[in-house]
Amino acid sequence: MLEIVAYALGVMYTPGPVNLLGLNAGLHGQAKASLGFYLGVGLAMLTLFVLFGLAGAAWVQGDMLAVVGALGCGYILYLAVKIARSSIDLGTVRQAPRVMRLRDGLIMQLCNPKGVVATLPIATIQFPAVGIHGAGLIVWSLGLAMLAVGAPGSYAMVGAVLGRRVENPAILKGFSLAMAALLVAVALSIGYEHVWLPLASGGH
């Protein structure tokens, strides 16, 4: 189950539009005032986890798990490559005209492709693979949603503590490379446990 948390961290905590907005809030002294924004992001992730989780329990059964798992691993590896090759340009982050609220975080994360990227493989591949459903699905969704709250929140704290020095792109680039490496490790782990082993045992 650690791979679930590892994948969630790898996707949620890499630089993206929501996290950069959190960073911008911190740089402008709005880290605490933007708490509603972080909670809105978490609420959006909770919604996605539950919806995809309920659907995933019905979609991913038996032999389909290996097929979906293989597709999911390929996508995770693709995502890791994109993250590793991405350039970080904090100059594109706009000045915050007002304090962001819960509604801003909810709408932005529901419309953010990273939200689906983070939730879909977990809810449709990893949850069914380890038997997480029913009440367990809600508990895990709540826990992962709290991790999602911490993503823009942590970027805001970095912005508040380090100030303008965080605008050195090398800092976020190093972070992106570390997260990309983590995603590769998770993809290999999923591929071995949920694709290779089932296929190998089925061949005996």
C-alpha positions as CSV (number, residue, x, y, z in Angstrom):
1,M,0.0,0.0,0.0
2,L,3.0,2.3,0.3
3,E,3.1,2.5,-3.5
4,I,-0.3,4.2,-3.4
5,V,1.0,7.0,-1.1
6,A,4.3,7.1,-3.1
7,Y,2.4,7.7,-6.4
8,A,0.1,10.2,-4.8
9,L,3.0,12.2,-3.5
10,G,4.9,11.9,-6.7
11,V,2.0,13.4,-8.7
12,M,0.5,15.9,-6.2
13,Y,3.7,17.5,-5.0
14,T,5.4,18.2,-8.4
15,P,5.1,21.8,-9.8
16,G,1.8,22.4,-11.5
17,P,-0.8,25.2,-11.8
18,V,-2.3,24.6,-8.4
19,N,1.0,24.3,-6.5
20,L,2.5,27.3,-8.3
21,L,-0.6,29.3,-7.2
22,G,0.1,28.2,-3.7
23,L,3.7,29.2,-4.0
24,N,2.6,32.6,-5.3
25,A,0.3,33.0,-2.3
26,G,3.2,32.4,0.0
27,L,5.5,34.8,-1.8
28,H,2.8,37.5,-1.3
29,G,2.1,36.8,2.3
30,Q,-1.1,35.0,1.8
31,A,-0.1,31.5,3.0
32,K,-2.5,31.4,5.9
33,A,-5.2,33.5,4.3
34,S,-5.4,31.0,1.4
35,L,-6.3,28.0,3.6
36,G,-9.7,27.8,1.9
37,F,-8.0,27.4,-1.5
38,Y,-6.0,24.4,-0.2
39,L,-9.2,22.8,1.3
40,G,-11.0,23.3,-2.1
41,V,-8.2,21.4,-3.8
42,G,-8.5,18.6,-1.3
43,L,-12.3,18.5,-1.7
44,A,-11.9,18.2,-5.4
45,M,-9.5,15.3,-5.0
46,L,-11.8,13.6,-2.5
47,T,-14.6,13.8,-5.1
48,L,-12.4,12.3,-7.8
49,F,-11.1,9.5,-5.7
50,V,-14.6,8.4,-4.6
51,L,-16.1,8.7,-8.0
52,F,-13.3,6.9,-9.8
53,G,-13.0,4.4,-6.9
54,L,-16.6,3.4,-7.1
55,A,-16.4,3.0,-10.9
56,G,-13.0,1.3,-10.6
57,A,-14.3,-1.4,-8.3
58,A,-16.8,-2.4,-11.0
59,W,-14.5,-1.9,-14.0
60,V,-11.3,-3.6,-12.9
61,Q,-11.9,-7.3,-12.0
62,G,-10.0,-10.5,-12.5
63,D,-7.7,-10.6,-15.6
64,M,-8.6,-7.1,-16.5
65,L,-6.3,-5.9,-13.7
66,A,-3.2,-7.0,-15.5
67,V,-4.2,-5.3,-18.7
68,V,-5.3,-2.0,-17.0
69,G,-2.2,-2.2,-14.8
70,A,0.1,-2.4,-17.8
71,L,-1.6,0.6,-19.4
72,G,-1.4,2.5,-16.1
73,C,2.3,1.7,-15.7
74,G,3.0,3.0,-19.2
75,Y,1.2,6.2,-18.5
76,I,3.0,6.7,-15.2
77,L,6.3,6.2,-16.9
78,Y,5.2,8.7,-19.6
79,L,4.3,11.2,-16.9
80,A,7.6,10.7,-15.1
81,V,9.5,11.5,-18.4
82,K,7.3,14.6,-18.9
83,I,8.0,15.8,-15.4
84,A,11.8,15.1,-15.7
85,R,12.0,17.1,-19.0
86,S,9.7,19.9,-17.9
87,S,11.1,23.4,-17.5
88,I,10.2,25.5,-14.5
89,D,9.5,29.1,-15.3
90,L,8.2,30.9,-12.2
91,G,8.1,34.1,-14.2
92,T,4.8,32.9,-15.6
93,V,3.2,33.0,-12.1
94,R,0.9,36.0,-12.0
95,Q,0.5,38.3,-9.0
96,A,-2.4,37.3,-6.8
97,P,-5.0,40.0,-7.2
98,R,-7.0,38.7,-4.2
99,V,-6.9,35.9,-1.7
100,M,-8.0,32.6,-3.2
101,R,-11.0,30.8,-1.6
102,L,-12.4,27.3,-1.3
103,R,-14.4,27.7,-4.5
104,D,-11.3,28.7,-6.5
105,G,-9.4,25.6,-5.3
106,L,-12.4,23.3,-6.0
107,I,-13.0,24.5,-9.5
108,M,-9.4,24.7,-10.5
109,Q,-8.5,21.2,-9.3
110,L,-11.6,19.6,-10.8
111,C,-10.5,21.2,-14.2
112,N,-6.8,20.4,-13.6
113,P,-5.6,17.4,-15.7
114,K,-3.1,16.6,-12.8
115,G,-6.1,15.9,-10.6
116,V,-7.3,13.1,-12.9
117,V,-3.7,11.9,-13.4
118,A,-3.3,11.6,-9.7
119,T,-6.6,9.9,-8.9
120,L,-7.4,7.6,-11.9
121,P,-4.5,5.1,-11.6
122,I,-4.9,4.9,-7.8
123,A,-8.7,4.5,-7.9
124,T,-9.0,2.1,-10.8
125,I,-5.8,0.1,-10.5
126,Q,-4.2,0.3,-7.0
127,F,-7.4,0.4,-4.9
128,P,-8.9,-2.8,-6.5
129,A,-5.6,-4.5,-6.5
130,V,-5.3,-4.4,-2.7
131,G,-9.0,-4.8,-2.0
132,I,-9.8,-1.3,-0.9
133,H,-13.5,-0.7,-1.3
134,G,-16.6,0.3,0.6
135,A,-15.7,2.1,3.9
136,G,-12.0,1.5,3.2
137,L,-12.4,3.5,0.0
138,I,-13.8,6.5,1.8
139,V,-11.1,6.3,4.5
140,W,-8.3,6.1,1.9
141,S,-9.9,8.8,-0.2
142,L,-10.0,11.1,2.8
143,G,-6.4,10.5,3.7
144,L,-5.2,11.1,0.2
145,A,-7.4,14.2,-0.1
146,M,-5.6,15.5,3.0
147,L,-2.3,14.9,1.2
148,A,-3.7,16.9,-1.7
149,V,-4.5,19.8,0.7
150,G,-0.9,19.7,1.8
151,A,0.5,20.1,-1.7
152,P,-0.4,23.8,-2.4
153,G,-0.1,24.4,1.3
154,S,3.5,23.2,1.4
155,Y,4.4,25.3,-1.7
156,A,2.8,28.3,0.0
157,M,4.9,27.7,3.1
158,V,8.1,27.4,1.0
159,G,7.2,30.7,-0.6
160,A,6.5,32.3,2.8
161,V,9.8,31.0,4.4
162,L,12.2,31.4,1.5
163,G,10.7,34.4,-0.2
164,R,12.1,35.4,-3.6
165,R,15.0,33.1,-3.3
166,V,12.7,30.2,-4.3
167,E,12.5,31.7,-7.7
168,N,15.8,29.9,-8.6
169,P,14.5,27.4,-11.2
170,A,17.2,24.9,-10.1
171,I,15.4,24.3,-6.8
172,L,12.1,23.2,-8.4
173,K,13.9,21.4,-11.2
174,G,15.8,19.2,-8.7
175,F,12.5,18.5,-6.9
176,S,10.9,17.5,-10.2
177,L,13.7,15.1,-11.0
178,A,13.3,13.5,-7.6
179,M,9.6,13.1,-8.1
180,A,10.1,11.7,-11.6
181,A,12.5,9.1,-10.2
182,L,9.9,8.2,-7.5
183,L,7.2,7.8,-10.2
184,V,9.5,5.4,-12.2
185,A,10.1,3.3,-9.0
186,V,6.3,3.1,-8.4
187,A,5.6,2.2,-12.0
188,L,8.1,-0.7,-11.8
189,S,6.7,-1.8,-8.5
190,I,3.1,-1.8,-9.9
191,G,4.2,-3.6,-13.1
192,Y,6.0,-6.3,-11.2
193,E,3.3,-7.0,-8.6
194,H,0.1,-6.4,-10.6
195,V,1.2,-7.3,-14.2
196,W,4.2,-9.6,-14.3
197,L,3.4,-11.8,-11.3
198,P,-0.3,-12.4,-12.3
199,L,0.7,-13.2,-15.8
200,A,3.6,-15.4,-14.7
201,S,1.4,-17.4,-12.3
202,G,-1.3,-17.7,-14.9
203,G,1.1,-19.3,-17.3
204,H,1.8,-22.3,-14.9
